[in-house]
Amino acid sequence: MTTQHRAMLVRCAAALALALGLSPVLPADQALTLKIATVAPKGSIYHRVLQDMGEKWRVAEGNQSRVIVYTDSAQGAEADTIRRMRVGQLSASMVSIVGLSEIDPSVSALQKIPLMFRSWDEVDYVREKLRPDLEQRLRAKGFVVLFWGEGGWVQFFSKSPFTTPEQYRASRIFAWAGDNAQVELMKSLGYRPVVLELTDILPSLQTGMIDTVPAAPLWALVGQFDRTAPYMLRINWVPIVGAVVMSAKAWDALSAAGRTALTKAAAEAGEALRAHRNTRDEEIIRAMEQRGLKVLTPAPEVERAWRELARTTWPRVRGTMVPAEMFDRVEALLTEYRGEKK
């Protein structure tokens, strides 16, 4: 039997199955493999929720389908995973705003405005108001949002007990590779950013290439940053916000049952991450304190100095790191929310 004859038989079988109201059975060589990337460590809660989500999809998709979750930046930095999805090497990726901004810069409004948000409730309110628009923009660029998530509040971990904005100007501060606008902003304020990949943070701390790391507590714990930079300034600088996105091409390749199962599993994954969000940072900070971390709480006048510094950055952030229209919408929504709470 020739290849053309076999292909014709497959099409006829699929057509017959549809006519009978059945789901067509794909040949073995058309079994799907869902390839998901994340910079998160193996065994972390982020890895576990991706595995669980993928397994639920695999059961529904059937037909010998497989799930592979690449952890620990195995597929490169977040920008790399976006490029790999565009060319079909990956199906999906869990990325922060840094990665999402590679698709559309409008999402940066959820994370890149220092000290704009004061609580997770504020983050939730703004994100839910903006979500339909943001997801539509990402879809127009060829990506489907499976679920949104958060990774904690960024604190400052350092080798010295710095508390004031001025003291940090003398330090060498980690800056995320690929976030050039952030690097230029830091330089304009008199700070000294050192551009690195996430995997290079710990060895760079150990060698003295950097001495300060803005990071969420979970990342500091997993990366063991606190062992070399044992001081943490409690500042809640920005929330780490992100999403799991899938290429539209990979999404369209799923069966109807697969898309339904993945949608449901993704919603459950988002809830699993959100369930302990309010307490996770505190539990992790306590764990690091037990192994020597010293938490520094800024005095009221020092906190005012940080807020003044943050506000001086806003005009520079607006229109560069964050599109002006989206920056204004975030400000307006927070004013609305705080007014309602009062």
C-alpha positions in Angstrom: 0.0 0.0 0.0 1.4 3.4 -1.0 1.7 6.3 1.4 -1.0 8.1 -0.6 -3.4 5.1 -0.1 -2.7 5.0 3.7 -3.3 8.8 4.0 -6.6 8.4 2.1 -7.7 5.6 4.4 -6.9 7.7 7.5 -9.0 10.6 6.1 -11.9 8.3 5.2 -11.8 6.7 8.7 -11.9 10.2 10.3 -14.8 11.3 8.1 -16.7 8.1 9.0 -16.1 8.6 12.7 -17.4 12.2 12.5 -20.5 11.1 10.6 -21.2 8.6 13.4 -20.7 11.2 16.0 -17.5 9.7 17.3 -14.1 11.3 17.9 -11.6 10.3 15.2 -8.6 8.3 16.3 -5.3 9.9 15.2 -2.6 7.6 13.9 0.3 7.0 16.3 2.6 9.3 14.3 0.2 12.2 15.1 0.3 11.8 18.8 0.8 15.2 20.5 3.6 16.2 22.8 3.0 19.1 25.1 6.4 20.8 25.8 6.3 23.3 28.6 9.3 25.4 29.8 9.9 27.3 33.0 12.9 29.0 34.6 11.6 27.7 38.0 13.5 24.9 39.8 12.7 21.3 39.5 10.5 20.2 42.4 9.2 23.7 43.1 5.5 24.4 43.4 5.6 26.0 39.9 7.1 22.8 38.5 4.5 20.7 40.3 1.4 22.7 39.1 2.7 22.5 35.5 3.2 18.7 35.8 -0.3 18.3 37.2 -1.9 20.5 34.6 -0.1 18.7 31.8 -1.0 15.3 33.1 -4.7 16.2 33.2 -4.5 17.3 29.6 -2.6 14.1 28.6 -5.4 11.9 30.0 -8.0 13.9 28.1 -6.1 14.1 24.8 -5.2 10.4 24.8 -3.7 8.9 21.7 -0.3 8.3 23.3 0.1 12.0 23.9 3.0 13.1 26.2 3.9 16.0 28.5 7.5 17.3 29.0 8.2 20.0 31.5 11.6 21.6 31.2 12.7 23.3 34.4 15.7 25.3 35.6 16.0 27.4 32.4 16.8 24.3 30.4 15.2 25.9 27.4 17.0 29.2 28.0 15.9 32.5 29.5 12.2 33.6 29.3 12.8 35.5 26.0 14.4 32.4 24.6 11.3 30.3 25.4 9.1 32.9 23.7 11.2 32.6 20.6 11.1 28.8 20.8 7.3 28.9 21.0 7.1 31.1 17.9 9.1 28.5 15.8 7.3 25.5 17.2 10.0 24.1 19.4 8.0 24.6 22.6 4.2 24.5 23.2 4.0 26.7 26.3 6.0 28.5 28.9 5.6 29.9 32.4 7.0 33.4 32.2 7.1 36.5 34.3 6.3 40.0 33.0 9.9 40.1 31.6 9.0 37.2 29.2 5.4 38.4 28.5 6.8 41.8 27.5 8.6 40.1 24.7 5.1 39.4 23.2 3.4 42.7 24.1 4.7 45.5 26.3 1.3 46.4 27.7 1.5 43.6 30.3 4.5 45.3 31.9 2.1 47.6 33.8 1.4 44.8 36.3 4.9 44.6 37.5 7.3 47.3 36.4 6.1 50.3 38.3 8.0 50.5 41.6 5.9 50.7 44.8 2.7 51.3 42.8 0.9 48.3 44.3 0.5 47.9 48.1 -1.2 44.5 48.4 -2.2 41.4 46.4 -5.8 42.6 46.5 -4.8 45.7 44.5 -2.8 43.5 42.1 -5.9 41.2 41.6 -8.2 44.1 41.1 -6.1 45.8 38.4 -5.3 42.5 36.7 -8.9 41.4 36.5 -9.9 44.8 35.1 -7.2 44.7 32.5 -7.2 40.9 31.8 -9.7 40.8 28.8 -7.7 43.5 27.0 -4.3 42.0 27.9 -5.3 38.5 26.8 -6.7 39.8 23.5 -3.5 41.7 22.8 -1.4 38.5 23.5 -3.8 36.4 21.3 -3.4 38.9 18.5 0.4 38.2 18.7 -0.1 34.5 18.5 -0.3 33.4 22.2 -3.1 32.0 24.4 -3.0 32.7 28.2 -3.7 29.5 30.1 -3.6 31.1 33.6 -2.1 34.0 35.5 0.0 33.7 38.6 2.3 35.5 41.1 5.7 34.7 42.5 5.9 37.0 45.6 7.0 40.5 46.4 10.5 41.6 45.4 12.7 42.4 48.4 16.4 43.4 48.4 18.9 40.8 49.5 22.4 42.2 50.1 25.8 41.4 51.7 25.7 44.6 53.8 22.9 45.9 56.1 21.8 48.6 53.7 18.4 50.3 54.3 18.4 53.6 52.5 18.2 54.3 48.7 21.5 56.1 49.0 23.4 53.2 50.5 22.3 50.9 47.6 24.0 53.3 45.1 27.4 51.9 46.3 26.4 48.3 45.6 26.5 46.1 42.4 22.9 45.1 41.8 21.7 42.2 39.8 19.6 43.2 36.7 17.6 40.7 34.6 19.2 40.0 31.2 16.9 41.1 28.5 15.3 43.9 30.5 17.3 46.7 28.9 14.9 49.5 29.9 15.2 48.6 33.5 19.0 48.6 33.3 19.0 52.1 31.7 16.6 53.4 34.4 18.8 52.1 37.2 21.9 53.8 35.6 20.0 57.1 35.2 19.3 57.0 39.0 22.9 56.5 39.8 22.8 52.8 40.6 25.2 50.1 39.2 23.3 47.2 37.6 25.0 44.0 36.5 23.2 42.2 33.8 22.9 38.4 34.4 20.8 35.4 33.8 19.0 33.9 36.8 21.3 30.9 36.8 24.3 33.2 37.2 23.1 34.9 40.3 24.6 32.7 43.0 28.1 32.3 41.5 28.2 36.0 40.9 27.3 36.7 44.6 30.0 34.2 45.6 32.7 35.8 43.4 31.7 39.4 44.3 30.5 40.3 40.8 27.3 41.4 42.5 26.4 42.1 46.1 22.7 42.9 46.0 19.8 40.9 44.5 16.3 42.2 44.2 14.3 38.9 44.4 11.1 37.3 45.7 11.8 35.3 48.9 11.0 32.0 47.2 13.7 32.6 44.6 16.2 33.7 47.3 15.5 30.5 49.3 15.7 28.1 46.3 18.8 29.9 44.9 20.3 30.1 48.4 21.1 33.8 47.8 20.6 34.5 51.6 23.6 32.4 52.5 25.9 34.9 50.7 23.7 38.0 50.9 22.3 37.6 54.5 20.5 40.9 54.8 17.0 41.4 53.5 15.3 44.9 53.3 11.6 44.4 53.6 10.3 46.8 51.0 7.7 45.1 48.7 9.3 46.9 45.7 7.2 45.2 43.0 5.0 42.1 42.7 6.3 39.3 40.6 3.4 38.6 38.1 3.4 36.2 35.2 1.4 33.7 33.2 1.6 30.4 31.5 1.1 31.1 27.8 0.8 28.7 24.9 1.4 29.4 21.2 -1.8 29.7 19.3 -0.5 27.1 16.8 0.0 24.5 19.6 -3.4 25.4 21.1 -5.2 25.0 17.8 -3.6 21.5 17.3 -5.3 20.2 20.5 -8.5 18.3 20.2 -11.7 19.8 21.5 -11.5 17.5 24.6 -7.9 18.4 25.1 -8.6 22.2 25.0 -11.5 21.7 27.5 -9.4 19.7 29.9 -6.4 22.0 29.6 -8.6 25.1 30.3 -10.0 23.5 33.4 -6.6 22.2 34.6 -5.0 25.6 34.0 -7.7 27.3 36.2 -7.0 24.8 38.9 -3.3 25.4 38.6 -3.8 29.1 39.0 -5.9 28.6 42.1 -3.3 26.2 43.6 -0.6 28.9 43.3 -2.9 31.5 44.7 -4.1 29.5 47.7 -1.0 30.2 49.8 0.1 33.4 48.2 -0.6 35.6 51.2 1.4 33.5 53.6 4.1 31.9 51.4 6.5 34.9 51.5 6.3 35.1 55.3 6.8 31.3 55.8 9.8 31.4 53.5 11.3 34.5 55.2 11.0 32.7 58.6 12.7 29.6 57.1 15.6 31.8 55.9 15.8 33.6 59.3 16.3 30.2 60.9 19.5 29.7 58.8 20.8 33.2 59.5 18.9 35.8 57.4 18.6 39.2 59.1 15.4 41.1 58.1 15.7 44.9 58.1 12.5 46.9 58.4 12.9 50.5 57.2 12.1 53.2 59.6 9.1 55.5 58.6 11.4 58.2 57.3 13.4 55.6 55.3 10.2 54.2 53.8 9.2 57.7 52.8 12.6 58.1 51.0 12.0 54.9 49.1 8.5 56.0 48.1 9.9 59.4 47.0 12.5 57.6 44.9 9.9 55.3 43.3 7.7 58.3 42.4 10.7 60.0 40.7 10.9 56.9 38.5 7.3 56.9 37.4 7.6 59.6 34.7 10.6 57.7 33.3 8.8 54.3 33.4 5.7 55.8 31.8 6.1 55.6 28.0 9.3 53.6 28.1 9.1 50.5 30.3 5.3 50.7 30.5 3.1 52.1 27.6 1.7 55.4 28.7 -1.9 54.5 28.1 -1.5 51.3 30.3 0.4 53.2 33.0 -2.5 55.7 33.2 -5.1 52.9 33.4 -3.3 51.3 36.3 -3.1 54.6 38.2 -6.8 55.2 37.6 -7.9 51.7 38.6 -5.9 52.0 41.8 -7.4 55.3 42.6 -10.8 53.8 42.0 -10.1 50.7 44.2 -8.7 52.8 47.1 -11.6 55.1 46.9 -14.0 52.2 47.1 -12.1 50.7 50.1 -12.3 54.0 52.0 
